[in-house]
Amino acid sequence: MLIDKLVLHNLATDLGPEVLNTLIGVYIEDTISTIDNIKNALDTQNYDAIALEAHTLKSVSATYGAQDALVLAKSIDARCKEHVELALLTTDIKKLMQVLEDTVAEIKTIDTQSLVAQ
């Protein structure tokens, strides 16, 4: 499971399922954009762009309970701060992109109404 449903349950309880549905829509759009940004940055070897995307993904992933994405983003962000060579990050960056795609697919299946009832 890529999404911690307890995190989404808490959001649904606090904000309501309708608001959470809207926020999930924004998350999906932003994550698809982030995947494209990371792909482009990797293709052009833009280290700074990858570092920025990884840093941003940490908080976004935590907010939506995307635990695997959070772990990978934290690792990449920390290694970027240490100025680890991009070639050494490529495997984890590609893994992060796949995890993000899988996370988007999973979050699309979540019924926010049922989260409130849990």
N, CA, C and O atoms as a GROMACS GRO file, in nm:
protein
  472
    1MET      N    1   0.084  -0.118   0.000
    1MET     CA    2   0.000   0.000   0.000
    1MET      C    3   0.089   0.125   0.000
    1MET      O    4   0.172   0.143   0.089
    2LEU      N    5   0.071   0.208  -0.099
    2LEU     CA    6   0.153   0.328  -0.115
    2LEU      C    7   0.098   0.446  -0.037
    2LEU      O    8   0.172   0.539  -0.002
    3ILE      N    9  -0.033   0.443  -0.009
    3ILE     CA   10  -0.099   0.553   0.061
    3ILE      C   11  -0.140   0.507   0.200
    3ILE      O   12  -0.204   0.402   0.215
    4ASP      N   13  -0.105   0.584   0.301
    4ASP     CA   14  -0.150   0.556   0.437
    4ASP      C   15  -0.291   0.613   0.450
    4ASP      O   16  -0.310   0.734   0.460
    5LYS      N   17  -0.388   0.524   0.451
    5LYS     CA   18  -0.528   0.569   0.451
    5LYS      C   19  -0.567   0.638   0.581
    5LYS      O   20  -0.663   0.714   0.584
    6LEU      N   21  -0.493   0.613   0.688
    6LEU     CA   22  -0.521   0.684   0.813
    6LEU      C   23  -0.496   0.834   0.796
    6LEU      O   24  -0.570   0.916   0.850
    7VAL      N   25  -0.393   0.869   0.722
    7VAL     CA   26  -0.364   1.010   0.694
    7VAL      C   27  -0.481   1.072   0.617
    7VAL      O   28  -0.527   1.181   0.649
    8LEU      N   29  -0.528   1.000   0.516
    8LEU     CA   30  -0.641   1.050   0.438
    8LEU      C   31  -0.770   1.051   0.520
    8LEU      O   32  -0.852   1.141   0.506
    9HIS      N   33  -0.787   0.952   0.605
    9HIS     CA   34  -0.903   0.950   0.696
    9HIS      C   35  -0.904   1.077   0.782
    9HIS      O   36  -1.008   1.142   0.796
   10ASN      N   37  -0.788   1.111   0.838
   10ASN     CA   38  -0.779   1.232   0.921
   10ASN      C   39  -0.810   1.357   0.840
   10ASN      O   40  -0.878   1.448   0.889
   11LEU      N   41  -0.761   1.363   0.718
   11LEU     CA   42  -0.792   1.478   0.632
   11LEU      C   43  -0.941   1.483   0.600
   11LEU      O   44  -1.002   1.590   0.604
   12ALA      N   45  -0.999   1.368   0.569
   12ALA     CA   46  -1.142   1.363   0.537
   12ALA      C   47  -1.226   1.404   0.657
   12ALA      O   48  -1.327   1.473   0.642
   13THR      N   49  -1.184   1.363   0.775
   13THR     CA   50  -1.256   1.398   0.898
   13THR      C   51  -1.244   1.548   0.926
   13THR      O   52  -1.342   1.612   0.963
   14ASP      N   53  -1.124   1.602   0.909
   14ASP     CA   54  -1.100   1.744   0.937
   14ASP      C   55  -1.160   1.837   0.833
   14ASP      O   56  -1.215   1.942   0.866
   15LEU      N   57  -1.149   1.798   0.706
   15LEU     CA   58  -1.187   1.888   0.597
   15LEU      C   59  -1.319   1.853   0.531
   15LEU      O   60  -1.384   1.938   0.469
   16GLY      N   61  -1.358   1.728   0.545
   16GLY     CA   62  -1.477   1.679   0.476
   16GLY      C   63  -1.437   1.608   0.349
   16GLY      O   64  -1.336   1.643   0.287
   17PRO      N   65  -1.514   1.508   0.311
   17PRO     CA   66  -1.479   1.429   0.193
   17PRO      C   67  -1.480   1.508   0.062
   17PRO      O   68  -1.401   1.480  -0.028
   18GLU      N   69  -1.568   1.608   0.051
   18GLU     CA   70  -1.574   1.686  -0.072
   18GLU      C   71  -1.447   1.768  -0.092
   18GLU      O   72  -1.391   1.773  -0.201
   19VAL      N   73  -1.402   1.831   0.016
   19VAL     CA   74  -1.278   1.910   0.008
   19VAL      C   75  -1.160   1.818  -0.020
   19VAL      O   76  -1.072   1.851  -0.099
   20LEU      N   77  -1.158   1.703   0.047
   20LEU     CA   78  -1.050   1.608   0.023
   20LEU      C   79  -1.049   1.562  -0.122
   20LEU      O   80  -0.942   1.548  -0.182
   21ASN      N   81  -1.165   1.538  -0.180
   21ASN     CA   82  -1.172   1.501  -0.322
   21ASN      C   83  -1.106   1.607  -0.410
   21ASN      O   84  -1.031   1.576  -0.502
   22THR      N   85  -1.135   1.732  -0.380
   22THR     CA   86  -1.075   1.843  -0.455
   22THR      C   87  -0.924   1.844  -0.437
   22THR      O   88  -0.849   1.859  -0.533
   23LEU      N   89  -0.880   1.827  -0.314
   23LEU     CA   90  -0.736   1.828  -0.285
   23LEU      C   91  -0.665   1.710  -0.351
   23LEU      O   92  -0.553   1.724  -0.400
   24ILE      N   93  -0.730   1.596  -0.353
   24ILE     CA   94  -0.671   1.480  -0.420
   24ILE      C   95  -0.658   1.507  -0.570
   24ILE      O   96  -0.559   1.468  -0.631
   25GLY      N   97  -0.756   1.574  -0.628
   25GLY     CA   98  -0.747   1.612  -0.769
   25GLY      C   99  -0.627   1.702  -0.795
   25GLY      O  100  -0.556   1.684  -0.894
   26VAL      N  101  -0.605   1.797  -0.706
   26VAL     CA  102  -0.488   1.886  -0.718
   26VAL      C  103  -0.360   1.806  -0.702
   26VAL      O  104  -0.263   1.826  -0.776
   27TYR      N  105  -0.359   1.714  -0.604
   27TYR     CA  106  -0.242   1.630  -0.581
   27TYR      C  107  -0.208   1.550  -0.707
   27TYR      O  108  -0.092   1.541  -0.747
   28ILE      N  109  -0.310   1.492  -0.769
   28ILE     CA  110  -0.287   1.412  -0.889
   28ILE      C  111  -0.227   1.498  -1.000
   28ILE      O  112  -0.129   1.459  -1.063
   29GLU      N  113  -0.287   1.614  -1.024
   29GLU     CA  114  -0.234   1.704  -1.129
   29GLU      C  115  -0.092   1.746  -1.098
   29GLU      O  116  -0.005   1.743  -1.186
   30ASP      N  117  -0.067   1.786  -0.975
   30ASP     CA  118   0.067   1.831  -0.936
   30ASP      C  119   0.169   1.719  -0.945
   30ASP      O  120   0.283   1.741  -0.986
   31THR      N  121   0.128   1.599  -0.907
   31THR     CA  122   0.221   1.486  -0.911
   31THR      C  123   0.256   1.450  -1.054
   31THR      O  124   0.372   1.419  -1.084
   32ILE      N  125   0.158   1.452  -1.143
   32ILE     CA  126   0.186   1.426  -1.285
   32ILE      C  127   0.283   1.531  -1.340
   32ILE      O  128   0.374   1.498  -1.416
   33SER      N  129   0.262   1.656  -1.301
   33SER     CA  130   0.353   1.763  -1.341
   33SER      C  131   0.493   1.742  -1.282
   33SER      O  132   0.593   1.764  -1.350
   34THR      N  133   0.498   1.698  -1.158
   34THR     CA  134   0.626   1.673  -1.092
   34THR      C  135   0.702   1.561  -1.163
   34THR      O  136   0.823   1.572  -1.183
   35ILE      N  137   0.632   1.455  -1.200
   35ILE     CA  138   0.696   1.346  -1.273
   35ILE      C  139   0.757   1.399  -1.403
   35ILE      O  140   0.871   1.366  -1.437
   36ASP      N  141   0.682   1.480  -1.476
   36ASP     CA  142   0.734   1.540  -1.600
   36ASP      C  143   0.855   1.628  -1.572
   36ASP      O  144   0.954   1.624  -1.646
   37ASN      N  145   0.847   1.708  -1.466
   37ASN     CA  146   0.960   1.795  -1.430
   37ASN      C  147   1.085   1.714  -1.398
   37ASN      O  148   1.195   1.750  -1.439
   38ILE      N  149   1.066   1.606  -1.325
   38ILE     CA  150   1.181   1.522  -1.289
   38ILE      C  151   1.239   1.455  -1.413
   38ILE      O  152   1.361   1.448  -1.429
   39LYS      N  153   1.153   1.404  -1.501
   39LYS     CA  154   1.200   1.343  -1.626
   39LYS      C  155   1.282   1.442  -1.707
   39LYS      O  156   1.390   1.410  -1.755
   40ASN      N  157   1.228   1.564  -1.722
   40ASN     CA  158   1.300   1.668  -1.797
   40ASN      C  159   1.432   1.704  -1.730
   40ASN      O  160   1.534   1.721  -1.797
   41ALA      N  161   1.431   1.715  -1.599
   41ALA     CA  162   1.553   1.750  -1.527
   41ALA      C  163   1.657   1.639  -1.539
   41ALA      O  164   1.776   1.666  -1.552
   42LEU      N  165   1.612   1.516  -1.536
   42LEU     CA  166   1.704   1.404  -1.551
   42LEU      C  167   1.761   1.401  -1.693
   42LEU      O  168   1.881   1.378  -1.711
   43ASP      N  169   1.676   1.424  -1.792
   43ASP     CA  170   1.722   1.426  -1.932
   43ASP      C  171   1.824   1.536  -1.958
   43ASP      O  172   1.917   1.517  -2.036
   44THR      N  173   1.807   1.649  -1.892
   44THR     CA  174   1.897   1.763  -1.914
   44THR      C  175   2.006   1.773  -1.807
   44THR      O  176   2.086   1.866  -1.805
   45GLN      N  177   2.006   1.673  -1.717
   45GLN     CA  178   2.105   1.670  -1.607
   45GLN      C  179   2.098   1.796  -1.520
   45GLN      O  180   2.200   1.848  -1.476
   46ASN      N  181   1.975   1.843  -1.496
   46ASN     CA  182   1.952   1.964  -1.416
   46ASN      C  183   1.941   1.926  -1.269
   46ASN      O  184   1.833   1.900  -1.217
   47TYR      N  185   2.054   1.924  -1.204
   47TYR     CA  186   2.066   1.882  -1.064
   47TYR      C  187   1.979   1.968  -0.973
   47TYR      O  188   1.912   1.916  -0.884
   48ASP      N  189   1.982   2.099  -0.994
   48ASP     CA  190   1.907   2.191  -0.907
   48ASP      C  191   1.757   2.166  -0.915
   48ASP      O  192   1.686   2.173  -0.814
   49ALA      N  193   1.707   2.136  -1.035
   49ALA     CA  194   1.564   2.110  -1.051
   49ALA      C  195   1.525   1.980  -0.980
   49ALA      O  196   1.418   1.972  -0.919
   50ILE      N  197   1.610   1.880  -0.989
   50ILE     CA  198   1.583   1.753  -0.920
   50ILE      C  199   1.582   1.776  -0.769
   50ILE      O  200   1.496   1.724  -0.698
   51ALA      N  201   1.678   1.851  -0.720
   51ALA     CA  202   1.685   1.880  -0.577
   51ALA      C  203   1.560   1.953  -0.530
   51ALA      O  204   1.505   1.922  -0.424
   52LEU      N  205   1.514   2.050  -0.608
   52LEU     CA  206   1.393   2.126  -0.572
   52LEU      C  207   1.270   2.036  -0.571
   52LEU      O  208   1.189   2.043  -0.479
   53GLU      N  209   1.255   1.953  -0.674
   53GLU     CA  210   1.139   1.863  -0.680
   53GLU      C  211   1.140   1.765  -0.563
   53GLU      O  212   1.036   1.740  -0.502
   54ALA      N  213   1.255   1.709  -0.531
   54ALA     CA  214   1.264   1.614  -0.420
   54ALA      C  215   1.230   1.682  -0.288
   54ALA      O  216   1.160   1.626  -0.204
   55HIS      N  217   1.280   1.803  -0.270
   55HIS     CA  218   1.252   1.878  -0.147
   55HIS      C  219   1.102   1.906  -0.134
   55HIS      O  220   1.045   1.889  -0.026
   56THR      N  221   1.041   1.948  -0.241
   56THR     CA  222   0.898   1.979  -0.240
   56THR      C  223   0.815   1.853  -0.215
   56THR      O  224   0.715   1.856  -0.143
   57LEU      N  225   0.857   1.743  -0.274
   57LEU     CA  226   0.783   1.617  -0.260
   57LEU      C  227   0.778   1.567  -0.116
   57LEU      O  228   0.685   1.496  -0.079
   58LYS      N  229   0.878   1.601  -0.037
   58LYS     CA  230   0.878   1.554   0.103
   58LYS      C  231   0.751   1.596   0.175
   58LYS      O  232   0.683   1.512   0.234
   59SER      N  233   0.720   1.723   0.173
   59SER     CA  234   0.604   1.771   0.247
   59SER      C  235   0.473   1.730   0.181
   59SER      O  236   0.377   1.695   0.250
   60VAL      N  237   0.468   1.733   0.049
   60VAL     CA  238   0.347   1.694  -0.021
   60VAL      C  239   0.316   1.547   0.005
   60VAL      O  240   0.201   1.511   0.031
   61SER      N  241   0.417   1.463  -0.002
   61SER     CA  242   0.398   1.320   0.022
   61SER      C  243   0.351   1.294   0.164
   61SER      O  244   0.264   1.210   0.186
   62ALA      N  245   0.408   1.364   0.259
   62ALA     CA  246   0.366   1.347   0.399
   62ALA      C  247   0.220   1.390   0.417
   62ALA      O  248   0.145   1.324   0.488
   63THR      N  249   0.182   1.499   0.354
   63THR     CA  250   0.046   1.551   0.368
   63THR      C  251  -0.058   1.450   0.323
   63THR      O  252  -0.164   1.436   0.385
   64TYR      N  253  -0.029   1.378   0.214
   64TYR     CA  254  -0.126   1.284   0.158
   64TYR      C  255  -0.099   1.138   0.197
   64TYR      O  256  -0.165   1.048   0.146
   65GLY      N  257  -0.004   1.116   0.285
   65GLY     CA  258   0.023   0.981   0.330
   65GLY      C  259   0.091   0.893   0.227
   65GLY      O  260   0.080   0.770   0.232
   66ALA      N  261   0.161   0.954   0.134
   66ALA     CA  262   0.233   0.879   0.031
   66ALA      C  263   0.370   0.837   0.087
   66ALA      O  264   0.471   0.901   0.060
   67GLN      N  265   0.368   0.730   0.165
   67GLN     CA  266   0.484   0.693   0.245
   67GLN      C  267   0.607   0.654   0.163
   67GLN      O  268   0.717   0.699   0.194
   68ASP      N  269   0.590   0.572   0.060
   68ASP     CA  270   0.706   0.530  -0.020
   68ASP      C  271   0.767   0.649  -0.093
   68ASP      O  272   0.890   0.661  -0.101
   69ALA      N  273   0.683   0.737  -0.146
   69ALA     CA  274   0.733   0.857  -0.212
   69ALA      C  275   0.806   0.946  -0.112
   69ALA      O  276   0.910   1.005  -0.144
   70LEU      N  277   0.752   0.956   0.009
   70LEU     CA  278   0.815   1.036   0.113
   70LEU      C  279   0.956   0.986   0.145
   70LEU      O  280   1.051   1.064   0.152
   71VAL      N  281   0.970   0.855   0.163
   71VAL     CA  282   1.100   0.797   0.196
   71VAL      C  283   1.202   0.823   0.086
   71VAL      O  284   1.315   0.864   0.113
   72LEU      N  285   1.162   0.801  -0.038
   72LEU     CA  286   1.253   0.824  -0.151
   72LEU      C  287   1.287   0.971  -0.166
   72LEU      O  288   1.403   1.006  -0.189
   73ALA      N  289   1.187   1.058  -0.155
   73ALA     CA  290   1.211   1.203  -0.168
   73ALA      C  291   1.306   1.252  -0.059
   73ALA      O  292   1.394   1.333  -0.086
   74LYS      N  293   1.288   1.204   0.064
   74LYS     CA  294   1.378   1.243   0.173
   74LYS      C  295   1.521   1.201   0.143
   74LYS      O  296   1.615   1.278   0.164
   75SER      N  297   1.536   1.079   0.096
   75SER     CA  298   1.670   1.028   0.065
   75SER      C  299   1.736   1.108  -0.046
   75SER      O  300   1.852   1.147  -0.035
   76ILE      N  301   1.663   1.133  -0.153
   76ILE     CA  302   1.718   1.210  -0.265
   76ILE      C  303   1.749   1.352  -0.222
   76ILE      O  304   1.854   1.406  -0.257
   77ASP      N  305   1.659   1.413  -0.147
   77ASP     CA  306   1.681   1.550  -0.099
   77ASP      C  307   1.807   1.557  -0.012
   77ASP      O  308   1.888   1.648  -0.028
   78ALA      N  309   1.823   1.463   0.078
   78ALA     CA  310   1.940   1.464   0.166
   78ALA      C  311   2.069   1.448   0.087
   78ALA      O  312   2.168   1.515   0.113
   79ARG      N  313   2.066   1.358  -0.010
   79ARG     CA  314   2.187   1.337  -0.090
   79ARG      C  315   2.214   1.455  -0.183
   79ARG      O  316   2.330   1.483  -0.213
   80CYS      N  317   2.111   1.524  -0.228
   80CYS     CA  318   2.132   1.646  -0.307
   80CYS      C  319   2.200   1.753  -0.222
   80CYS      O  320   2.288   1.824  -0.268
   81LYS      N  321   2.157   1.763  -0.097
   81LYS     CA  322   2.218   1.862  -0.007
   81LYS      C  323   2.366   1.830   0.019
   81LYS      O  324   2.445   1.919   0.049
   82GLU      N  325   2.400   1.702   0.008
   82GLU     CA  326   2.540   1.659   0.022
   82GLU      C  327   2.616   1.668  -0.110
   82GLU      O  328   2.734   1.634  -0.117
   83HIS      N  329   2.546   1.712  -0.214
   83HIS     CA  330   2.603   1.728  -0.349
   83HIS      C  331   2.654   1.596  -0.406
   83HIS      O  332   2.759   1.591  -0.471
   84VAL      N  333   2.578   1.489  -0.381
   84VAL     CA  334   2.611   1.360  -0.439
   84VAL      C  335   2.595   1.370  -0.590
   84VAL      O  336   2.501   1.434  -0.639
   85GLU      N  337   2.685   1.310  -0.663
   85GLU     CA  338   2.683   1.314  -0.808
   85GLU      C  339   2.550   1.261  -0.863
   85GLU      O  340   2.499   1.159  -0.816
   86LEU      N  341   2.496   1.329  -0.962
   86LEU     CA  342   2.367   1.294  -1.018
   86LEU      C  343   2.363   1.149  -1.068
   86LEU      O  344   2.261   1.081  -1.054
   87ALA      N  345   2.471   1.104  -1.126
   87ALA     CA  346   2.476   0.966  -1.177
   87ALA      C  347   2.449   0.865  -1.066
   87ALA      O  348   2.395   0.757  -1.091
   88LEU      N  349   2.487   0.898  -0.943
   88LEU     CA  350   2.465   0.808  -0.831
   88LEU      C  351   2.322   0.812  -0.779
   88LEU      O  352   2.280   0.726  -0.702
   89LEU      N  353   2.247   0.912  -0.821
   89LEU     CA  354   2.108   0.928  -0.778
   89LEU      C  355   2.007   0.875  -0.880
   89LEU      O  356   1.889   0.859  -0.849
   90THR      N  357   2.054   0.848  -1.000
   90THR     CA  358   1.964   0.816  -1.111
   90THR      C  359   1.871   0.699  -1.081
   90THR      O  360   1.752   0.706  -1.112
   91THR      N  361   1.923   0.592  -1.022
   91THR     CA  362   1.838   0.475  -0.994
   91THR      C  363   1.725   0.512  -0.899
   91THR      O  364   1.610   0.475  -0.923
   92ASP      N  365   1.757   0.584  -0.792
   92ASP     CA  366   1.653   0.624  -0.697
   92ASP      C  367   1.556   0.725  -0.757
   92ASP      O  368   1.437   0.724  -0.725
   93ILE      N  369   1.605   0.811  -0.844
   93ILE     CA  370   1.517   0.909  -0.910
   93ILE      C  371   1.417   0.836  -1.000
   93ILE      O  372   1.298   0.868  -0.999
   94LYS      N  373   1.464   0.739  -1.075
   94LYS     CA  374   1.373   0.661  -1.161
   94LYS      C  375   1.275   0.581  -1.076
   94LYS      O  376   1.158   0.567  -1.111
   95LYS      N  377   1.322   0.529  -0.964
   95LYS     CA  378   1.234   0.455  -0.873
   95LYS      C  379   1.128   0.549  -0.817
   95LYS      O  380   1.011   0.512  -0.806
   96LEU      N  381   1.168   0.671  -0.781
   96LEU     CA  382   1.073   0.770  -0.731
   96LEU      C  383   0.966   0.801  -0.835
   96LEU      O  384   0.848   0.810  -0.801
   97MET      N  385   1.006   0.818  -0.960
   97MET     CA  386   0.908   0.847  -1.065
   97MET      C  387   0.807   0.733  -1.076
   97MET      O  388   0.687   0.758  -1.093
   98GLN      N  389   0.853   0.608  -1.067
   98GLN     CA  390   0.762   0.494  -1.074
   98GLN      C  391   0.670   0.489  -0.953
   98GLN      O  392   0.550   0.462  -0.966
   99VAL      N  393   0.725   0.516  -0.836
   99VAL     CA  394   0.644   0.518  -0.713
   99VAL      C  395   0.537   0.627  -0.723
   99VAL      O  396   0.423   0.606  -0.681
  100LEU      N  397   0.573   0.741  -0.777
  100LEU     CA  398   0.475   0.849  -0.793
  100LEU      C  399   0.364   0.809  -0.888
  100LEU      O  400   0.247   0.836  -0.862
  101GLU      N  401   0.400   0.745  -0.999
  101GLU     CA  402   0.297   0.698  -1.093
  101GLU      C  403   0.205   0.598  -1.026
  101GLU      O  404   0.083   0.604  -1.042
  102ASP      N  405   0.262   0.505  -0.950
  102ASP     CA  406   0.182   0.404  -0.880
  102ASP      C  407   0.096   0.467  -0.771
  102ASP      O  408  -0.016   0.424  -0.747
  103THR      N  409   0.150   0.568  -0.705
  103THR     CA  410   0.076   0.638  -0.600
  103THR      C  411  -0.044   0.711  -0.658
  103THR      O  412  -0.153   0.709  -0.600
  104VAL      N  413  -0.026   0.775  -0.772
  104VAL     CA  414  -0.137   0.843  -0.839
  104VAL      C  415  -0.245   0.741  -0.875
  104VAL      O  416  -0.364   0.766  -0.855
  105ALA      N  417  -0.204   0.626  -0.928
  105ALA     CA  418  -0.301   0.522  -0.963
  105ALA      C  419  -0.378   0.475  -0.840
  105ALA      O  420  -0.499   0.453  -0.846
  106GLU      N  421  -0.308   0.459  -0.729
  106GLU     CA  422  -0.374   0.412  -0.606
  106GLU      C  423  -0.467   0.518  -0.549
  106GLU      O  424  -0.580   0.487  -0.509
  107ILE      N  425  -0.423   0.642  -0.545
  107ILE     CA  426  -0.505   0.746  -0.482
  107ILE      C  427  -0.632   0.772  -0.563
  107ILE      O  428  -0.733   0.816  -0.507
  108LYS      N  429  -0.628   0.745  -0.693
  108LYS     CA  430  -0.747   0.761  -0.777
  108LYS      C  431  -0.858   0.664  -0.737
  108LYS      O  432  -0.975   0.689  -0.764
  109THR      N  433  -0.821   0.554  -0.675
  109THR     CA  434  -0.920   0.451  -0.639
  109THR      C  435  -0.984   0.473  -0.502
  109THR      O  436  -1.074   0.399  -0.463
  110ILE      N  437  -0.938   0.573  -0.430
  110ILE     CA  438  -0.984   0.592  -0.292
  110ILE      C  439  -1.118   0.666  -0.289
  110ILE      O  440  -1.134   0.770  -0.353
  111ASP      N  441  -1.211   0.612  -0.215
  111ASP     CA  442  -1.343   0.671  -0.196
  111ASP      C  443  -1.337   0.754  -0.068
  111ASP      O  444  -1.334   0.698   0.042
  112THR      N  445  -1.336   0.886  -0.082
  112THR     CA  446  -1.322   0.971   0.036
  112THR      C  447  -1.443   0.964   0.129
  112THR      O  448  -1.430   0.986   0.249
  113GLN      N  449  -1.559   0.933   0.075
  113GLN     CA  450  -1.678   0.918   0.160
  113GLN      C  451  -1.659   0.804   0.259
  113GLN      O  452  -1.696   0.816   0.376
  114SER      N  453  -1.602   0.694   0.212
  114SER     CA  454  -1.581   0.580   0.300
  114SER      C  455  -1.472   0.606   0.404
  114SER      O  456  -1.470   0.542   0.509
  115LEU      N  457  -1.382   0.698   0.375
  115LEU     CA  458  -1.277   0.731   0.472
  115LEU      C  459  -1.336   0.790   0.601
  115LEU      O  460  -1.286   0.764   0.710
  116VAL      N  461  -1.441   0.868   0.587
  116VAL     CA  462  -1.504   0.932   0.703
  116VAL      C  463  -1.572   0.827   0.790
  116VAL      O  464  -1.576   0.840   0.912
  117ALA      N  465  -1.624   0.723   0.727
  117ALA     CA  466  -1.698   0.619   0.800
  117ALA      C  467  -1.605   0.524   0.876
  117ALA      O  468  -1.650   0.450   0.963
  118GLN      N  469  -1.476   0.525   0.844
  118GLN     CA  470  -1.383   0.432   0.909
  118GLN      C  471  -1.363   0.463   1.055
  118GLN      O  472  -1.288   0.393   1.123
   0.00000   0.00000   0.00000
